[in-house]
Amino acid sequence: MTGTNETIKAAMLSRRAMLKGAAALAGAAAGVGALGGFPTVWAQNPITLRQFGTGVSNLNAIAEKCKADLGITLEMTATDSDAAAQRAVTQPDSYDIADIEYWILKKVFPSGVIQPMDTSKLKYYDAIVPLFKTGKLTPDSVIAQGTAPHTVGYVNAQGDKTFATAETGWFTMVPTIYNADTLGIRPDLVGRDITTWADIMDPAFKGKTSILNIPSIGIMDAAMIMEAMGNIKYADKGNMTKAEIDATIDFLIKAKQDGQFRAFWKSFDESVNLMASGEVVIQSMWSPAVAAVRSKGIACKYQPLKEGYRSWGGGLGLAAHLSGAQLDAAYEYINWYTSGWVGGYLNRQGYYSAAMDTAKQFMSEDEWGFWIEGKPAQGDILNPDGVVMEKAGAVRDGGSFLERMGHVACWNSVMDEDRYMVKRWNEFIAA
């Protein structure tokens, strides 16, 4: 792909800045251990960090590697997005690290349960892609609608509960994982090209479609569908008026009553099972779920659509109660998390690392070419567990990182009328 490498390099951290970050880490860890042989201090003074969040990134492999590298024990609890939002606010003493999405952060941070982090203590802050700092992947990018991460990424000072309007020295949380979402399809069963979000409402697919039942995410998929059909033009899909919410939900209720939908899923596994069984042929989906279907030997495609992608991003937040050695350990864990191994692991699952240049050091040239640059695989592409995901010659659905994340139309969002939206969404599910 001509120019892709150069553009990625321009959009990411320069090599020099990454090495500067590595040097800073080595200096800070003097006498304790540096990257690759990370601190042994936590093994000598055992620390346990309790982390919760969605199953997307609360992975046993990360906890095991953290224990091996740092000596820090991670107790991970995986929940769905709605449960994560509720727990973050109502049980703040039950966790040390909140692994949550940015739309959830918009609900959670103003309650004071998450403390902002000092960016000067983040060894790889300079490695974080600009998308999370300015809302733009490249200088020419258009900022997408919805709760773009940079709009809730900063506060002006420790103790602030309102978000800053630009980059400061206080991060609400460190970004770790994100993706550009679209519709998954069974190309062997749909029988034609799929080019638009509107295709999910084709009567030919009646009873064989699905969208996800997480209100703040599902409503964004519905908005993409509504605009694609020409039914409505939202001023901001991520912040609908009550009238826009009503029009959207009324449309969904009618479609449901007409039998357009087969199901509404909440978990990764549900979406995989619906597609693998053939009960559903076109649905909202996550990239690794499509890969999971393909790993079963079943045709499945993550379909680029002309209107663009719906995106989401998540990160790690520090519980307000953390202090002393536990807070030090939490910063060490975050610096380890962004130092590359985890980023490579997430990239290999079809997600994206927020610190791309460090992740690159933990991927083969072929893996980087396939997952990030949109190049044909030279050999078989394996998932982190060593299972073949793609055969040699395959090209990633949607192409390169820049092609995918450069065509995001909206981010998962919390609207001003969020309570009203959730009430109406629940009416749709119950209809």
WOJO-V113675 format. One record per residue. N is the residue number from 1. D_CENTER is the distance of its C-alpha to the mean C-alpha in whole Angstrom. Layout:
BEGIN
((N D_CENTER) (N D_CENTER))
END
This chain:
BEGIN
((1 25) (2 27) (3 26) (4 22) (5 23) (6 25) (7 22) (8 19) (9 22) (10 22) (11 19) (12 18) (13 20) (14 23) (15 25) (16 27) (17 25) (18 23) (19 26) (20 27) (21 24) (22 25) (23 29) (24 28) (25 26) (26 29) (27 31) (28 30) (29 30) (30 34) (31 36) (32 32) (33 31) (34 29) (35 26) (36 26) (37 29) (38 27) (39 29) (40 31) (41 32) (42 29) (43 31) (44 34) (45 33) (46 31) (47 28) (48 25) (49 22) (50 21) (51 17) (52 15) (53 12) (54 10) (55 11) (56 8) (57 9) (58 12) (59 14) (60 18) (61 18) (62 16) (63 19) (64 22) (65 21) (66 21) (67 24) (68 26) (69 25) (70 25) (71 27) (72 24) (73 24) (74 21) (75 21) (76 18) (77 17) (78 15) (79 15) (80 13) (81 12) (82 15) (83 17) (84 14) (85 15) (86 19) (87 19) (88 18) (89 21) (90 23) (91 23) (92 23) (93 25) (94 23) (95 21) (96 20) (97 17) (98 14) (99 11) (100 9) (101 7) (102 9) (103 11) (104 12) (105 13) (106 15) (107 17) (108 17) (109 18) (110 21) (111 23) (112 23) (113 22) (114 19) (115 21) (116 20) (117 20) (118 23) (119 21) (120 24) (121 23) (122 20) (123 22) (124 19) (125 18) (126 20) (127 17) (128 14) (129 14) (130 15) (131 13) (132 12) (133 16) (134 17) (135 15) (136 16) (137 15) (138 19) (139 22) (140 22) (141 19) (142 19) (143 17) (144 15) (145 16) (146 14) (147 13) (148 12) (149 11) (150 14) (151 16) (152 15) (153 15) (154 18) (155 21) (156 25) (157 26) (158 26) (159 27) (160 25) (161 23) (162 23) (163 20) (164 22) (165 22) (166 22) (167 21) (168 23) (169 23) (170 21) (171 17) (172 16) (173 14) (174 12) (175 9) (176 8) (177 5) (178 3) (179 5) (180 8) (181 9) (182 13) (183 16) (184 17) (185 20) (186 23) (187 25) (188 28) (189 29) (190 28) (191 31) (192 30) (193 27) (194 24) (195 23) (196 22) (197 20) (198 24) (199 25) (200 23) (201 26) (202 29) (203 31) (204 32) (205 28) (206 30) (207 29) (208 26) (209 23) (210 20) (211 18) (212 15) (213 17) (214 15) (215 16) (216 14) (217 12) (218 15) (219 17) (220 15) (221 15) (222 19) (223 19) (224 18) (225 21) (226 24) (227 23) (228 24) (229 27) (230 28) (231 29) (232 27) (233 26) (234 24) (235 25) (236 21) (237 19) (238 17) (239 20) (240 22) (241 26) (242 28) (243 29) (244 26) (245 25) (246 28) (247 28) (248 25) (249 25) (250 29) (251 28) (252 25) (253 28) (254 31) (255 29) (256 28) (257 32) (258 33) (259 31) (260 28) (261 25) (262 26) (263 23) (264 20) (265 18) (266 15) (267 14) (268 13) (269 17) (270 18) (271 17) (272 18) (273 21) (274 22) (275 21) (276 23) (277 26) (278 26) (279 27) (280 24) (281 24) (282 21) (283 18) (284 15) (285 13) (286 10) (287 10) (288 11) (289 13) (290 15) (291 16) (292 17) (293 20) (294 21) (295 21) (296 24) (297 26) (298 25) (299 24) (300 21) (301 19) (302 16) (303 18) (304 17) (305 19) (306 21) (307 20) (308 16) (309 13) (310 11) (311 7) (312 5) (313 4) (314 5) (315 8) (316 12) (317 15) (318 18) (319 20) (320 23) (321 26) (322 25) (323 28) (324 30) (325 29) (326 26) (327 25) (328 26) (329 24) (330 21) (331 21) (332 22) (333 19) (334 17) (335 19) (336 19) (337 15) (338 15) (339 18) (340 17) (341 17) (342 14) (343 12) (344 15) (345 14) (346 10) (347 11) (348 14) (349 12) (350 10) (351 7) (352 8) (353 9) (354 10) (355 13) (356 14) (357 18) (358 18) (359 16) (360 18) (361 21) (362 20) (363 20) (364 23) (365 24) (366 23) (367 20) (368 19) (369 21) (370 19) (371 15) (372 15) (373 19) (374 19) (375 22) (376 24) (377 24) (378 27) (379 27) (380 25) (381 21) (382 21) (383 18) (384 18) (385 20) (386 23) (387 22) (388 23) (389 20) (390 22) (391 25) (392 27) (393 27) (394 24) (395 21) (396 18) (397 17) (398 16) (399 18) (400 17) (401 14) (402 16) (403 17) (404 13) (405 11) (406 15) (407 15) (408 13) (409 15) (410 13) (411 10) (412 10) (413 13) (414 15) (415 19) (416 22) (417 23) (418 21) (419 23) (420 25) (421 22) (422 21) (423 25) (424 26) (425 23) (426 24) (427 27) (428 26) (429 25) (430 28) (431 30))
END
